[in-house]
Amino acid sequence: MSGELISRSALELAGLYRSGETSPVEVARAVLDRVATLNPVLNCICHLDEETTLAMAGASERRFRDGQPLGLLDGVPATIKDLALVRGWPMLRGSRTVDPAGPWDEDSPATGRLREAGAVLIGKTTTPEFGWKGVTDSPLTGITRNPWNRDRTSGGSSGGAAAAAAGYMGPLHQGSDAAGSVRIPAAFCGVFGYKPTFGLVPNYPLPAHIGTLATVGPITRTASDTAAMLGVISRPDPRDFMAGPAPAMGGDFLAGLDKADRRSPYRL
């Protein structure tokens, strides 16, 4: 059953939660088991906090039990690239120069919007040091491997996110892209990645070395999941004064897709 659960898209999981066929806790446990099995080989997740993950999943399960889910992504597992803030988790940027002690007391905009939508945070994904290149290795975390051929790179700098997506370590993965850092690893790992127009997804803090080149975007296994995630993370955040207003379509990027679930043709 766990193998079937980890292969489900975010939108499929949403339907299963509503019908009661599975629960956010069951799915979170299945994803954590997958991480325990595959991450030692791929090295794509650099921070885990199972207690927090299962607490978030339990809160989501109670919302579904009470008939009050927060939306399409409630209970859906998600990872955050280690160039983005997560309250209570270190942001080390693949570098030994960052003090793990923090303080780590706020979420980045994308993390905050996912948290508000009820997504279950699984962990943080690897990046090259400060996200500066198109492959994913760093002095801190070592080499992230391609799930299809472990002698090959997963691309970068969101290589951890793309490898986690291809390895079924949850349906939703936050990446960031200045010069291909979502698009390169998505292509290398056979998943779906999207770099939004600058200002569509609020970003804070902006990386000092690339500034306005960088945008935050989703990496998933299906176009529908990418559209659903984009609808959440594109919601406004006052800390990014360069972000545009809320999308004219109200954040419903699924409206532009047909009913077919356009997923990657590649499967491990």
N, C-alpha and C positions, 0 to 999 in steps of 0.2 A: 504493500500500500504506500509506503514512504517514497518508493521510486516513482510511483504514479503521481504523487502529490508534488514532488519537486519539479516535475516536467510541466506542470500546469502554468498557464499564463496568469498574470494578475487579474484579468477580467474573468477568467475561468474560476479562479479562486473566489472572487467576489460572489459569483453565482452559487458556488458550493457552500459558502458561509451562509448565504441567505436561505438556502434550502435545508441547512442543517446536516448536509452530508459529510462535512468535516468542520474543523474548528481552527481558529488562528493558532492555538497552542499546539495542536497536532502538526500543523504545517511548519511552525517555527522549530519544533523538535526535529522534524524531518530534514529541514534545511541545515540545522546545526549538526546533525549526524553526517550530512553530506560534506559540510565544511571539515569536520573532524577526519573524514576519510580522504578527501581529495586535496585539501589545502596543503598538507605536508609535501605533496608532489608538485603542485602548481605554485605555491607561495604567492597567492593573490590577495589574501586577507591578512592584514597586519595588526589588527586589534579586534578582540572579541570580549564581550561582556555578557555571558549567557544569563546571568541573573537579571540584568536590565532587559534583555531581549524577551525572556519568558514573562517578565512582569508586564511589558507592553502587550505581549500576545494575550495574557490573561485579562488585561483591561479591555482589549478589543473583544474577546470572547464574551465578556459580561455585557458589553454594549449590544452585541448581536442577540444575546439571550433576552435582553430587555427590549429588543426591537428598535434600537436607536443607534445604528451604525452611523459613522461620521461621513460616509461617502464611498465611492467606488474602491478606494485604496485602503479602507479600514481593514487591518489584519494582514495586509500583504507585506511580505518580507522585502526589505530594501537595504542596500549598502551605501556608504558615503565614502567618497574618495578622500584620502588623507591630505588633501589640500583645503578641506572645508571643515568648519567648526561643528562640533557636536558637544552639547553641554555635558560635562562630566567625563568626556573622553579626550585624550591628548591628540593634538594635531602636530605631528612631528615632521611632516613634509619629506619623509625619506632621508632625514638628515640627523647626524649626531650632534649638530650644533644647536638644536632646539631643546630647551629644558622641559622634560616630561612633566615637571611639577605644575606647569601652567601659570596662572589659573585658567581653567577651561570652563568658563561660566556662562557662555552663550552659544546659541546655534547660529550657523550661517542661514541666510534666507531660505535656501532650498531645504536644508535640514528642518528648519522650523515649520515650513509649509507641509512637509511630509509628516512631521510629528502631529501637527494640527489635524491632518487628514486621517490619522489613526494608523499610518504605516508602522510596521514593526522593524526597528533598526537591528540588523544582524551584526554589523561590524564595520570597520573601515578598511578600504582597499589600498593596495600598494601603488606607489608612484615613484618615478625617478626623483632624485634629490631636487626639491623645489619645482618639479614638473617641467624641467627645461628641455627634455629631448623626446624623440619619438620611439624609444624603447623603454622598458620598465626594469631597471635595476638601480640599486642605490647602496651607498655605504652602510645604511642602517638595516635594510631588509633583504639585501641580496637580489637574486634574479627571479623574476616572475616568468613562468613558463607558459608556452602556448598549449592549450588543452588538446589540440589536434596533433601536434608534434612537439614533444617536450624538449627537443633540440633547437626549436625555433623560438623567436621572440613573440610575445603577445602584443607587441607594438606599445605605443605610449603617447602621452604620458598617463592616460587612463587605462593602462594595460591590466592593472589589477581588476578594475571594474568589468572590462570586457571578458577577461578570463573567468571571472566569477559568474558572469551571465552565461557564457558558453558551457561552464561546468555545472549549471543548475544549482547554484548557490543563491537562490532567490530570483524572482522575476524582475526586480527593479534595481537599477544601479545608477547612482549619480556620478557623472563625469564632468570634466571641464576641458575647454578647447580654445587654444589661441591660434595654432598653426597646424592643426590636425589631431589634437590630443584626444578627441572622441572618435573622429572619423578613421584614423589609422588603426587603432586597436580593434574597433568594430569590424573593419574590413579583414584584418589579420585573423580575428577569432570567429568570423562568420556569424556575427550578430548584428542587431540594428542599432545604429548610433546616430544622433542628430545634434548638430550645432545650431542653436537658435540664433536669430538675428540679435545683434547687440542691443541690450535694453529690454528684451522680452522677459528674460529671467533675471530678477534682481541678484546682485552679486556683492558680497561683503565678507571680509575685506578684499579689495582688489589686489591682486598680486603686484608687488612693487616693480618687478622686472619686466612685466608684459602689460600691465595696466589694462587699457581699454581694448586690447586685442582679445582678451579672455572672455568667454561666455560659459555658462553652466548649462549642461544638457544631459538628456537621459541616454542610457544604454540598456537595452532590453533584448528579448528574443523575438518580439513581434512589433509591427508598426502600431497596432492598436494599443499595446501597453505603453509605447513611447508617447502616443497622443494623450493617453490618460494621465501619465506622469507629468507631461508638459503642462497639462491643464492645472495641475496642483502647484508645481514649482514656479509657474509664471505669475502667481498671485503677488500683489504689491508688497514691498517692504520699505519702510521709510529710511533705512540706513543707506540705500543706494539712490543718491539724488540724480543719477544718470539713467535710471530705469524708466521705461515708458509707463503710461497708465495701464490699468488692467486691460487685457486684450478685448478688442471690440466684439469678438464672438463670445465673450464671457468665459473664456478659458475652456470652452468645449471643443477641443481639437478633434475629438472623435466624430464630430458632425461632418467632417470632410472626408471620412473614410467610408467605403462601402461595407456591407455586412460581412464580407469574407474576412477571416482572420489571417491577415497577411503576415506570416511568420517566416523566419529564416528557413531556407530549404535545407540547411545543414543541421545534422543531429549527431551528437556523439553516440 
